[in-house]
Amino acid sequence: MTRKRAAAAPKYKVISLFSGAMGLDIGLEQTGRFEVLACVEKEPSFCSTIRANHAAGRLHKDLKVFEGDITDIDPADVLSACGLKPGELDVLVGGPPCQAFSTAGRRMSTQDPRGTLLWQYLRFVEFIQPKFFLMENVRGLLSAALKHRPIAQRPEKGGPPLEADELPGSVVRMFAEDMQAIRTAAGIGYHMDCFEVNAVNYGAPQLRERALFIGNRFNAVVDFPDPTHGSPFGAAEPQPSLFDQVGLQPWRTLRDAIGDLSDPGEVIMDFSPRKKYFLERVPPGSNWRSLPEEMQKESMGSAWHAKGGRSGWWRRLNFDLPSPTLVTMPNHASTSLCHPTELRALTLREYARIQEFPDNWSFQGTASQQYAQVGNAVPVRLGKVAGTVISGQLDKLSESGWKTVSEKPLDYRIVYVQSHIRTRQWFKNGRTILWEDGERNEQAAYELPQTLRKVSAIA
């Protein structure tokens, strides 16, 4: 008696916006459940990367690449090129450029024209009417205001009360209001859940906080899985660590990502001789705190007098910890990503390993353009986890005949899933604290997480 071979799981169709180097899309495709039919991307070098990998057979054979400003691209043309009509696409994905909302620089919110790209994404959702959408952004978007009030003019500094569009979270509130106004051909709107997550908690070798917005037109409430990985370096406290309590795997580390690379590659944006002069005097696992005070002042200028936010100055990495969040340029003095044992910045190939791009993935353009592609990418790991969540939801809905859940959820939700990692100690009681690879490093250990999961409504 011969057994019938189980039918292959269906593949769901995807259109990608703001595709970049396709980190998010690679993650989706690694689930084996999705195929990306079209990409929309503005930057020519990014499009060259997409086309090079398509020509090498690493992407869907019929992939369509739309190069240009999304404001000039008609969603009808993109959908038609894929042979689809409104309502037929399974998933729309994308991460609108996020610099306007990042807490790493000047937050200009939607006074910066890039902020309006959120609404360009919404324009595509409204026309295409996908079954699901996945939108990625920086965590800072969740607290961003539509209108930026300089700190010196805020109420606590004697200024008038904040107006509604100056309140923290007003960007997401307006986005949610506009999302709720969308109606599909069946007269049904979209439900949306937002998840604050950190890639390191799901097996990426990098600390990287992100906000993932998952929406659908079936009134389905989506949940994101709890972390699978945790810090094995919990500070010595009487309470049991989360790591021991739930049997999490230990965080993956920089060594896991690049330790086996015999050839780091030739593309590198390295430090200048001046910067190497200071970095050479910093041991692995430390930063500017290891320099003599006069050298600190000389090398950091006015930043030496700042309060907080200085841990990246003259930083040399560790093999036994996850990588810090990758930035678009590894050779900045204030956000330096110096190799643990070599006096150089991380190479492009090492960057790609940390973001978990396939080793054969080709990047095109100048060195700075290639670093920007990798540094701005969504960690491939997050795309894979999100893809598993969405494909599971699509499977359930397919089995039910695509029936809409009868009762619409009351609110859009923001679900915090242990995204904030309390940093290790760098300095305490006047003493610089090193992290030494291969040692217990109890005094420098990460603090235990305070909150695993917290749910709030977008009101």
PyMOL commands that set and color helices and strands:
alter all, ss='L'
color gray80, all
select helices_A, chain A and resi 23-30+44-55+70-72+75-81+99-101+109-111+113-128+139-143+151-153+155-157+164-166+170-181+199-202+242-246+254-258+273-279+288-290+293-305+348-355+367-375+380-399+442-444
alter helices_A, ss='H'
color red, helices_A
select strands_A, chain A and resi 12-17+34-41+64-67+91-94+132-137+191-198+209-216+229-230+249-250+413-417+427-428+431-432+453-457
alter strands_A, ss='S'
color yellow, strands_A
deselect
rebuild
show_as cartoon
